[in-house]
Amino acid sequence: MTDKGSIATGMAKDTIREIKEWQAIMDHLRNLPVKNPGELPVIQVDERAVEVRAINAA
């Protein structure tokens, strides 16, 4: 059974719809600012980009 409190939902056409994680990421990417209309947004790189995300166990 699914815990209804753990599902993100939104309203669309008077119905409740589940919001998928990938959908939230895409919405965020679509809202990033662009320098010139028609171009892709540039994601700024800062000190967090060099953070180690994996450890070689071998």
PETA-V118567 format. One record per pair of residues at least 12 apart in sequence whose ideal C-beta (glycine too) atoms are under 10 Angstrom apart, sorted by the first residue. I is the first residue (numbers start at 1). J is the second residue. Records with the same first field share a line. If there is no record, write none. Layout:
I = J / J
This chain:
2 = 18
4 = 16
7 = 19
8 = 20 / 21 / 23 / 24
10 = 23 / 24
29 = 41 / 43
32 = 44
